[in-house]
Amino acid sequence: HRRAGGAIGAGGIGGRLGRKMLTAQMKDSMPGHLYRPVAVRGFAAASVAERRPFVAASGKDGSMSFLIDFLAGGVSGAIAKTCTAPIERVKLLIQTQDANPRIMSGEVPRYTGISDCFIRVYKEQGLGAFWRGNVTNILRYFPTQAFNFAFKDQIKRMFPKADPKKEFGKFFAINMASGGLAGAGSLCLVYPLDYARTRLASDVGSGKRDFNGLFDCLAKTAARGGPLALYNGFGVSVMGIIPYRGVYFGLYDTARAANPYKNDLGLMGITSKFAIAQSVAITAGYASYPFDTVRRRLQMQSEKPPSEWVYKGTLDCFSKIMKEEGMAAFFKGAGANALRTVGSAMVLVLYDQIQGIIALQK
């Protein structure tokens, strides 16, 4: 199981006195039975081989490893999603407006772009509206991202190991497969929360809201369309999550392995990881965006009886969007989505940094 090690951005701590101070500080901050001396040379932390795994100290390799991956991924996702919630809400409003009944009926004017959407949401609903549905998003995203990371590492162990320098194709394929399977698996567990997040964030105008909260949204949808209505669009979500998570994790893990600063916990390490993660997040977002648009359209009609649905299924939705709106319609809101990928990049970087900090305590 890989762990991110790295350099310690310790300011003026260095040499013999610095090593003694840092060692004493680490020892004082950790329970005695978990402390293991770690050799520190200047700013460079000990290599992974020099550290005794934290999980070994606990005596519960599998469960402790999964728990660390789960918490690191979940906390990273919650922080990043809260920071980028305004951009994400604008993206959803633009992406779903052609399936929003109040906009389709002419009751609420269409949004003409990202700036127009930002201004109108602030005027019509207030500053706090940019975080509408964010609590549900965190409830959804914490287990989603945590299971993605945890399952990915667990699934990756099932594949044969490959040397990225000698077997690059095999190494990349393993990362793609483990990332895609992890994404599909986690989606099965949290899809109703994903649906609720979409519907809560797609309220428009200054009038009465469609739903009063997470439980009201889930209850009304299940009552009107049946329990399976909560999984409307699930099929296309799985179709989209595999290329998205596959590219997202596959490219990142592959590029990270080639990053000379991958074990650096200082500024250079963070900067290089963020540049890689941002490029990966944008690429993954565009690769799966048409699937995401169809999924949102199907989710927008879930609370209605099936007889009132505009789209009868995934293929019907793809066909009608292409015929009535053109290919560009599949990428509505993609500009805001590119800005939103800052959050996805933050997740990857935060996860690596948290794992690196944990590794220092081994």
Protein Blocks (a to p, Z undefined) as FASTA:
>chain_A
ZZdeddddehjagcjklmmmmmmmmmmmpcfklpccdddehjbccdfklpccfklmnopm
klmmmmmmmmmmmmmmmmmmmmmmmmmmmmmmmmmmmmgfklmnomaccdfbfklmmmmm
mmmnojklmmgoklmmmmmmmmmmmmmmmmmmmmmmmpccddfklmmmlmmmmmmmmmmm
mmmmmmmmmmmmmmmmmmmmmpgcjbdcfbfbjklmmmmmmmmnojklmmgoklmmmmmm
mmmmmmmmmmmmmmmmmpmklmpcbfklmmmmmmmmmmmmmmmmmmmmmmmmmmmmmmmm
mmpcfklpfbfbfklmmmmmmmmnojmlmmgoklmmmmmmmmmmmmmmmmmmmmmmmmmm
ZZ
